[in-house]
Amino acid sequence: MQRAFPLLAASLLLLAAAATLPVARGHNITKILAQHPEFSTFNHYLSVTHLANEINRRLTITVLAVDNSGMGDLLAKHLSILTLRNVLALHILTDYYGAKKLHQLTGGSTISSSVFQSSGHAPGTTGYINITDHRRGKVTFITEDAGGAAPAVFVKSVKEIPYNISILQISTILTSPEAEAPVAAPAPVNLTEAMSRKGCKAFADMLLARRDVLQTFQDNLDSGLTVFCPDDDAVTAFAPKYKNLTTEGKASLLRFHGVPAYYSPQLLKTNAAAMSTLATSGHSKNFHYSVRTDGDSITLKTHIVTATITSTVVDQDPDAIYAIDKVLEPRELFKVPEVVKADAPAPAPAAPAPKKAKHAHGAKHASPPTPAGPDEAPADADEEASDNAASSVGAAGRWLTTAAAATVATAVISVL
Protein backbone atom coordinates (compact mmCIF):
# COMPACT_ATOMS: atom_id res chain seq x y z
CA MET A 1 0.00 0.00 0.00
CA GLN A 2 2.81 2.39 0.93
CA ARG A 3 4.49 1.81 -2.43
CA ALA A 4 1.30 2.87 -4.22
CA PHE A 5 1.31 6.37 -2.72
CA PRO A 6 4.40 7.61 -4.65
CA LEU A 7 2.75 6.46 -7.87
CA LEU A 8 -0.47 8.18 -6.88
CA ALA A 9 1.37 11.43 -6.10
CA ALA A 10 3.29 11.32 -9.38
CA SER A 11 0.08 10.72 -11.30
CA LEU A 12 -1.61 13.66 -9.64
CA LEU A 13 1.34 15.89 -10.55
CA LEU A 14 1.13 14.71 -14.17
CA LEU A 15 -2.59 15.43 -14.21
CA ALA A 16 -2.05 18.95 -12.87
CA ALA A 17 0.72 19.64 -15.38
CA ALA A 18 -1.44 18.49 -18.27
CA ALA A 19 -4.27 20.75 -17.17
CA THR A 20 -2.01 23.79 -17.18
CA LEU A 21 -0.28 23.22 -20.54
CA PRO A 22 -0.21 26.46 -22.55
CA VAL A 23 -2.52 26.82 -25.51
CA ALA A 24 -0.95 27.96 -28.80
CA ARG A 25 -1.35 31.67 -29.37
CA GLY A 26 -1.67 33.62 -32.60
CA HIS A 27 1.42 34.56 -34.60
CA ASN A 28 2.57 37.97 -35.81
CA ILE A 29 4.44 37.83 -39.12
CA THR A 30 5.65 41.43 -38.83
CA LYS A 31 7.34 40.85 -35.48
CA ILE A 32 8.86 37.56 -36.60
CA LEU A 33 10.40 39.02 -39.77
CA ALA A 34 11.56 42.12 -37.90
CA GLN A 35 14.20 39.85 -36.34
CA HIS A 36 15.62 39.16 -39.81
CA PRO A 37 16.81 42.41 -41.50
CA GLU A 38 17.45 40.64 -44.80
CA PHE A 39 13.64 40.43 -45.25
CA SER A 40 12.87 44.03 -44.25
CA THR A 41 11.53 45.03 -47.69
CA PHE A 42 9.36 41.92 -47.97
CA ASN A 43 8.10 42.56 -44.44
CA HIS A 44 7.33 46.21 -45.23
CA TYR A 45 5.18 45.36 -48.25
CA LEU A 46 3.27 42.67 -46.38
CA SER A 47 2.07 45.51 -44.13
CA VAL A 48 1.48 48.01 -46.97
CA THR A 49 -0.67 45.52 -48.88
CA HIS A 50 -2.54 44.38 -45.72
CA LEU A 51 -1.37 40.81 -46.28
CA ALA A 52 0.26 40.83 -42.83
CA ASN A 53 -3.20 41.03 -41.26
CA GLU A 54 -4.42 38.13 -43.37
CA ILE A 55 -1.42 36.00 -42.39
CA ASN A 56 -1.89 36.76 -38.69
CA ARG A 57 -5.56 35.77 -38.73
CA ARG A 58 -5.07 32.34 -40.30
CA LEU A 59 -4.50 29.30 -38.12
CA THR A 60 -2.32 27.42 -40.62
CA ILE A 61 -0.08 29.22 -43.10
CA THR A 62 3.24 29.03 -44.96
CA VAL A 63 5.04 32.20 -46.04
CA LEU A 64 7.60 32.01 -48.87
CA ALA A 65 9.85 34.97 -48.09
CA VAL A 66 12.38 36.57 -50.44
CA ASP A 67 15.29 38.72 -49.33
CA ASN A 68 15.79 42.40 -50.10
CA SER A 69 17.61 41.65 -53.34
CA GLY A 70 14.74 39.55 -54.64
CA MET A 71 12.23 42.26 -53.68
CA GLY A 72 14.36 44.79 -55.59
CA ASP A 73 13.76 42.82 -58.79
CA LEU A 74 10.00 42.92 -58.14
CA LEU A 75 9.88 46.64 -57.32
CA ALA A 76 11.78 47.41 -60.52
CA LYS A 77 8.61 46.44 -62.41
CA HIS A 78 6.81 49.48 -60.89
CA LEU A 79 3.60 47.60 -60.16
CA SER A 80 0.71 49.29 -58.40
CA ILE A 81 0.07 48.40 -54.76
CA LEU A 82 -3.02 46.38 -55.73
CA THR A 83 -1.05 44.36 -58.28
CA LEU A 84 1.85 43.98 -55.88
CA ARG A 85 -0.59 42.52 -53.37
CA ASN A 86 -1.59 39.81 -55.86
CA VAL A 87 2.04 38.90 -56.53
CA LEU A 88 2.91 38.68 -52.83
CA ALA A 89 -0.29 36.70 -52.19
CA LEU A 90 1.27 33.96 -54.35
CA HIS A 91 3.90 33.62 -51.64
CA ILE A 92 1.39 32.76 -48.91
CA LEU A 93 0.32 29.11 -48.96
CA THR A 94 -2.85 28.03 -47.19
CA ASP A 95 -1.24 24.88 -45.77
CA TYR A 96 1.70 24.17 -43.48
CA TYR A 97 5.04 23.18 -45.01
CA GLY A 98 8.02 22.90 -42.71
CA ALA A 99 11.48 21.99 -43.99
CA LYS A 100 10.95 18.36 -42.98
CA LYS A 101 7.63 18.10 -44.78
CA LEU A 102 9.18 19.45 -47.99
CA HIS A 103 11.43 16.39 -48.12
CA GLN A 104 8.62 13.94 -47.37
CA LEU A 105 6.18 14.84 -50.16
CA THR A 106 4.14 11.89 -51.39
CA GLY A 107 5.44 11.07 -54.86
CA GLY A 108 8.02 13.80 -54.53
CA SER A 109 5.68 16.66 -55.42
CA THR A 110 2.43 18.38 -54.49
CA ILE A 111 0.25 21.34 -55.44
CA SER A 112 -0.69 23.94 -52.83
CA SER A 113 -3.22 26.74 -52.97
CA SER A 114 -2.04 30.30 -52.36
CA VAL A 115 -3.93 33.23 -50.87
CA PHE A 116 -4.04 34.72 -54.38
CA GLN A 117 -5.89 31.63 -55.61
CA SER A 118 -8.35 31.68 -52.71
CA SER A 119 -8.97 35.44 -53.03
CA GLY A 120 -11.33 35.01 -55.98
CA HIS A 121 -9.15 37.20 -58.22
CA ALA A 122 -7.29 34.27 -59.78
CA PRO A 123 -8.98 32.64 -62.81
CA GLY A 124 -8.86 28.87 -63.32
CA THR A 125 -5.85 27.17 -61.79
CA THR A 126 -3.94 30.42 -61.47
CA GLY A 127 -2.56 30.82 -57.98
CA TYR A 128 -1.72 27.17 -57.36
CA ILE A 129 1.93 26.48 -56.53
CA ASN A 130 3.76 23.32 -57.64
CA ILE A 131 6.24 22.09 -55.02
CA THR A 132 8.79 19.47 -56.10
CA ASP A 133 11.40 17.62 -54.05
CA HIS A 134 14.33 16.82 -56.37
CA ARG A 135 17.41 14.71 -55.77
CA ARG A 136 19.99 15.69 -53.17
CA GLY A 137 17.49 17.73 -51.16
CA LYS A 138 16.70 20.42 -53.73
CA VAL A 139 13.11 21.70 -53.49
CA THR A 140 11.55 24.07 -56.03
CA PHE A 141 8.40 26.22 -56.17
CA ILE A 142 6.71 27.38 -59.37
CA THR A 143 3.28 28.81 -60.28
CA GLU A 144 0.86 27.01 -62.60
CA ASP A 145 1.14 29.86 -65.15
CA ALA A 146 4.85 30.61 -64.83
CA GLY A 147 5.14 30.93 -68.60
CA GLY A 148 8.52 29.24 -68.91
CA ALA A 149 10.14 31.13 -66.03
CA ALA A 150 12.63 29.26 -63.86
CA PRO A 151 11.28 27.94 -60.54
CA ALA A 152 12.26 29.43 -57.20
CA VAL A 153 14.49 27.25 -55.02
CA PHE A 154 14.10 26.56 -51.30
CA VAL A 155 16.97 28.25 -49.43
CA LYS A 156 16.31 27.70 -45.72
CA SER A 157 13.73 27.61 -42.97
CA VAL A 158 13.43 30.98 -41.23
CA LYS A 159 10.85 30.16 -38.55
CA GLU A 160 8.54 27.21 -37.86
CA ILE A 161 5.76 26.91 -35.29
CA PRO A 162 4.23 23.48 -36.09
CA TYR A 163 1.55 23.32 -37.36
CA ASN A 164 0.70 26.96 -37.13
CA ILE A 165 3.06 29.01 -39.28
CA SER A 166 6.14 28.24 -41.36
CA ILE A 167 8.36 30.91 -42.93
CA LEU A 168 10.64 29.59 -45.66
CA GLN A 169 13.15 31.55 -47.71
CA ILE A 170 13.07 30.99 -51.48
CA SER A 171 15.62 32.23 -54.00
CA THR A 172 13.46 34.48 -56.19
CA ILE A 173 10.00 36.00 -56.53
CA LEU A 174 7.37 33.66 -58.00
CA THR A 175 6.18 34.92 -61.38
CA SER A 176 2.65 34.82 -62.78
CA PRO A 177 1.24 36.87 -65.69
CA GLU A 178 -2.22 36.79 -64.10
CA ALA A 179 -0.97 38.02 -60.73
CA GLU A 180 1.08 40.77 -62.37
CA ALA A 181 -1.81 42.00 -64.55
CA PRO A 182 -2.83 45.63 -63.85
CA VAL A 183 -5.61 46.02 -61.28
CA ALA A 184 -7.96 48.97 -61.57
CA ALA A 185 -8.31 51.03 -58.42
CA PRO A 186 -11.79 50.62 -56.91
CA ALA A 187 -14.04 53.61 -56.34
CA PRO A 188 -13.99 54.96 -52.77
CA VAL A 189 -16.54 53.33 -50.46
CA ASN A 190 -19.40 55.55 -49.29
CA LEU A 191 -20.40 53.80 -46.06
CA THR A 192 -23.82 55.25 -45.40
CA GLU A 193 -24.87 55.18 -49.04
CA ALA A 194 -23.87 51.53 -49.43
CA MET A 195 -25.72 50.59 -46.23
CA SER A 196 -28.86 52.49 -47.22
CA ARG A 197 -29.05 50.70 -50.57
CA LYS A 198 -28.76 47.22 -49.02
CA GLY A 199 -31.30 47.25 -46.19
CA CYS A 200 -29.33 49.02 -43.44
CA LYS A 201 -30.73 52.55 -43.86
CA ALA A 202 -31.81 52.84 -40.22
CA PHE A 203 -28.29 52.07 -39.02
CA ALA A 204 -26.81 54.45 -41.59
CA ASP A 205 -29.12 57.19 -40.28
CA MET A 206 -27.88 56.52 -36.74
CA LEU A 207 -24.31 57.08 -37.94
CA LEU A 208 -25.27 60.23 -39.84
CA ALA A 209 -26.85 61.56 -36.65
CA ARG A 210 -23.49 61.13 -34.90
CA ARG A 211 -20.93 62.72 -37.23
CA ASP A 212 -18.15 62.23 -34.67
CA VAL A 213 -18.75 58.48 -34.68
CA LEU A 214 -19.10 58.35 -38.46
CA GLN A 215 -15.75 60.10 -38.76
CA THR A 216 -14.16 57.29 -36.72
CA PHE A 217 -15.41 54.79 -39.29
CA GLN A 218 -14.25 56.91 -42.23
CA ASP A 219 -10.79 57.40 -40.73
CA ASN A 220 -10.22 53.65 -41.09
CA LEU A 221 -11.36 53.28 -44.71
CA ASP A 222 -7.86 53.47 -46.17
CA SER A 223 -6.10 51.31 -43.58
CA GLY A 224 -8.79 48.61 -43.29
CA LEU A 225 -12.38 48.52 -42.01
CA THR A 226 -15.11 45.89 -41.55
CA VAL A 227 -18.62 47.02 -40.62
CA PHE A 228 -21.46 44.80 -39.40
CA CYS A 229 -24.64 46.78 -40.02
CA PRO A 230 -27.91 45.58 -38.43
CA ASP A 231 -30.76 45.50 -40.93
CA ASP A 232 -33.74 47.83 -40.59
CA ASP A 233 -35.93 45.28 -38.77
CA ALA A 234 -33.18 44.67 -36.20
CA VAL A 235 -32.72 48.40 -35.56
CA THR A 236 -36.48 48.92 -35.21
CA ALA A 237 -36.74 46.14 -32.61
CA PHE A 238 -33.74 47.55 -30.73
CA ALA A 239 -34.91 51.21 -30.79
CA PRO A 240 -36.31 51.27 -27.18
CA LYS A 241 -33.01 50.03 -25.73
CA TYR A 242 -31.03 52.50 -27.83
CA LYS A 243 -33.08 55.44 -26.55
CA ASN A 244 -32.28 54.51 -22.95
CA LEU A 245 -28.51 54.65 -23.51
CA THR A 246 -26.46 57.67 -22.53
CA THR A 247 -24.86 59.81 -25.24
CA GLU A 248 -21.53 58.09 -24.70
CA GLY A 249 -23.23 54.69 -24.55
CA LYS A 250 -24.83 55.29 -27.96
CA ALA A 251 -21.44 56.23 -29.41
CA SER A 252 -19.83 53.07 -28.00
CA LEU A 253 -22.65 50.89 -29.34
CA LEU A 254 -22.25 52.30 -32.86
CA ARG A 255 -18.46 51.90 -32.79
CA PHE A 256 -18.95 48.34 -31.54
CA HIS A 257 -20.22 47.48 -35.04
CA GLY A 258 -16.93 48.46 -36.70
CA VAL A 259 -13.66 46.50 -36.75
CA PRO A 260 -10.45 48.38 -37.67
CA ALA A 261 -9.24 45.70 -40.11
CA TYR A 262 -10.36 44.19 -43.39
CA TYR A 263 -12.11 40.81 -43.14
CA SER A 264 -13.08 39.05 -46.34
CA PRO A 265 -15.74 36.31 -46.02
CA GLN A 266 -12.92 33.73 -46.11
CA LEU A 267 -11.03 35.49 -43.34
CA LEU A 268 -14.15 35.60 -41.19
CA LYS A 269 -14.54 31.83 -41.57
CA THR A 270 -10.96 31.17 -40.51
CA ASN A 271 -10.72 33.78 -37.75
CA ALA A 272 -10.10 32.29 -34.31
CA ALA A 273 -9.32 35.36 -32.22
CA ALA A 274 -11.64 37.69 -30.37
CA MET A 275 -12.26 40.71 -32.59
CA SER A 276 -11.31 44.15 -31.34
CA THR A 277 -13.69 46.90 -32.42
CA LEU A 278 -13.66 50.65 -32.86
CA ALA A 279 -15.04 50.82 -29.32
CA THR A 280 -12.16 48.82 -27.81
CA SER A 281 -9.90 50.90 -25.54
CA GLY A 282 -6.23 50.43 -26.38
CA HIS A 283 -5.00 46.92 -25.62
CA SER A 284 -7.79 46.05 -23.16
CA LYS A 285 -10.26 43.26 -23.84
CA ASN A 286 -13.40 45.34 -23.62
CA PHE A 287 -15.95 45.59 -26.43
CA HIS A 288 -14.95 42.31 -28.11
CA TYR A 289 -16.96 39.58 -29.80
CA SER A 290 -16.17 36.25 -31.43
CA VAL A 291 -16.93 34.77 -34.84
CA ARG A 292 -18.48 31.34 -35.25
CA THR A 293 -18.86 29.36 -38.49
CA ASP A 294 -21.32 26.56 -39.19
CA GLY A 295 -21.06 25.54 -42.83
CA ASP A 296 -21.71 28.69 -44.85
CA SER A 297 -23.36 30.44 -41.89
CA ILE A 298 -21.25 33.02 -40.02
CA THR A 299 -22.38 34.39 -36.67
CA LEU A 300 -21.09 37.06 -34.30
CA LYS A 301 -21.46 36.26 -30.62
CA THR A 302 -21.33 38.73 -27.76
CA HIS A 303 -22.20 37.75 -24.20
CA ILE A 304 -25.71 39.10 -24.82
CA VAL A 305 -26.77 38.14 -28.36
CA THR A 306 -25.76 36.07 -31.36
CA ALA A 307 -26.20 37.77 -34.74
CA THR A 308 -26.04 36.09 -38.15
CA ILE A 309 -24.54 37.63 -41.28
CA THR A 310 -27.34 37.71 -43.84
CA SER A 311 -25.58 39.32 -46.82
CA THR A 312 -22.41 40.98 -48.04
CA VAL A 313 -23.00 44.67 -48.73
CA VAL A 314 -19.43 45.56 -49.75
CA ASP A 315 -16.31 43.39 -50.12
CA GLN A 316 -13.69 45.70 -51.57
CA ASP A 317 -10.29 45.34 -49.95
CA PRO A 318 -9.43 47.10 -47.65
CA ASP A 319 -13.12 47.57 -46.70
CA ALA A 320 -16.04 45.22 -46.10
CA ILE A 321 -19.64 45.71 -44.94
CA TYR A 322 -21.93 42.86 -43.88
CA ALA A 323 -25.62 43.00 -43.01
CA ILE A 324 -26.61 41.19 -39.79
CA ASP A 325 -30.00 40.26 -38.33
CA LYS A 326 -29.50 41.69 -34.82
CA VAL A 327 -27.95 44.70 -33.16
CA LEU A 328 -24.74 43.66 -31.41
CA GLU A 329 -25.09 44.30 -27.67
CA PRO A 330 -21.84 44.52 -25.66
CA ARG A 331 -21.79 43.33 -22.07
CA GLU A 332 -20.18 46.66 -21.15
CA LEU A 333 -23.54 48.35 -21.82
CA PHE A 334 -26.14 45.65 -21.18
CA LYS A 335 -26.82 43.12 -18.45
CA VAL A 336 -25.95 39.52 -19.26
CA PRO A 337 -29.21 37.49 -19.30
CA GLU A 338 -29.74 35.28 -16.25
CA VAL A 339 -30.20 32.19 -18.43
CA VAL A 340 -26.70 32.72 -19.81
CA LYS A 341 -25.29 33.00 -16.31
CA ALA A 342 -27.15 29.88 -15.17
CA ASP A 343 -25.86 27.84 -18.14
CA ALA A 344 -22.27 28.98 -17.69
CA PRO A 345 -19.96 26.30 -16.21
CA ALA A 346 -18.64 26.83 -12.72
CA PRO A 347 -15.15 28.35 -12.67
CA ALA A 348 -12.28 25.93 -12.20
CA PRO A 349 -10.22 26.16 -9.00
CA ALA A 350 -7.43 28.67 -9.32
CA ALA A 351 -4.06 27.12 -10.12
CA PRO A 352 -1.13 27.96 -7.82
CA ALA A 353 0.87 30.97 -8.96
CA PRO A 354 3.91 29.93 -11.03
CA LYS A 355 7.36 30.67 -9.71
CA LYS A 356 9.04 33.70 -11.19
CA ALA A 357 11.42 32.74 -13.95
CA LYS A 358 14.96 34.01 -13.88
CA HIS A 359 15.66 36.59 -16.56
CA ALA A 360 18.34 35.63 -19.03
CA HIS A 361 21.32 38.03 -19.95
CA GLY A 362 -2.49 53.72 -50.99
CA ALA A 363 -0.15 55.24 -53.76
CA LYS A 364 -0.38 54.69 -57.47
CA HIS A 365 2.88 52.82 -57.63
CA ALA A 366 4.68 50.96 -54.92
CA SER A 367 6.96 53.37 -53.09
CA PRO A 368 10.40 52.52 -51.69
CA PRO A 369 10.26 50.90 -48.27
CA THR A 370 10.33 53.09 -45.20
CA PRO A 371 10.98 51.94 -41.65
CA ALA A 372 7.77 50.61 -40.21
CA GLY A 373 7.04 49.44 -36.71
CA PRO A 374 5.59 45.98 -36.18
CA ASP A 375 1.88 45.54 -36.63
CA GLU A 376 -0.19 45.20 -33.51
CA ALA A 377 -0.31 41.62 -32.37
CA PRO A 378 -3.62 39.87 -32.95
CA ALA A 379 -6.01 40.11 -30.03
CA ASP A 380 -6.10 37.20 -27.62
CA ALA A 381 -9.21 35.07 -27.95
CA ASP A 382 -11.72 35.37 -25.14
CA GLU A 383 -13.56 32.47 -23.55
CA GLU A 384 -15.94 32.28 -26.52
CA ALA A 385 -13.37 32.45 -29.29
CA SER A 386 -10.93 30.04 -27.68
CA ASP A 387 -12.91 26.97 -28.68
CA ASN A 388 -12.53 27.99 -32.34
CA ALA A 389 -8.73 27.64 -32.17
CA ALA A 390 -7.34 24.12 -32.51
CA SER A 391 -3.81 23.47 -31.36
CA SER A 392 -1.60 20.44 -31.13
CA VAL A 393 -0.63 21.53 -27.63
CA GLY A 394 -4.26 21.39 -26.54
CA ALA A 395 -4.59 17.91 -28.03
CA ALA A 396 -1.50 16.79 -26.16
CA GLY A 397 -2.93 18.21 -22.96
CA ARG A 398 -6.16 16.27 -23.40
CA TRP A 399 -4.19 13.05 -24.01
CA LEU A 400 -2.03 13.60 -20.96
CA THR A 401 -5.06 14.40 -18.85
CA THR A 402 -6.76 11.17 -19.93
CA ALA A 403 -3.61 9.13 -19.41
CA ALA A 404 -2.99 10.66 -15.99
CA ALA A 405 -6.57 10.06 -14.93
CA ALA A 406 -6.28 6.40 -15.92
CA THR A 407 -3.03 6.11 -13.96
CA VAL A 408 -4.63 7.70 -10.91
CA ALA A 409 -7.55 5.27 -11.10
CA THR A 410 -5.16 2.31 -11.34
CA ALA A 411 -3.18 3.57 -8.37
CA VAL A 412 -6.29 4.04 -6.25
CA ILE A 413 -7.44 0.52 -7.03
CA SER A 414 -4.02 -0.80 -6.08
CA VAL A 415 -4.21 1.05 -2.77
CA LEU A 416 -7.63 -0.38 -2.03
Secondary structure, DSSP 8 states (H G I E B T S, - for coil): -TTHHHHHHHHHHHHHHHHT--------HHHHHHT-GGGHHHHHHHHHTTHHHHHHT-SSEEEEE--HHHHHHHHTT---HHHHHHHHHTTEESS---HHHHTT-GGGEEEEEBHHHHTT-S-TTTTEEEEEE-GGG-EEEEETT-TT---EEEEEEEEEETTTEEEEEESS----TTTTS---------HHHHHHHTT-HHHHHHHHH-HHHHHHHHTTTTT-EEEEEE-HHHHHHHHHHHHTS-HHHHHHHHHTTEESS---HHHHHH--S-B--TT--TTS--S-BEEEEETTEEEEE-SS-EEEEEEEEEEETTEEEEEESS----TTTS---HHHHHHS-------------------SS-----------------TTGGGG---HHHHHHHHHHHHHHHHHHHHHHHH-
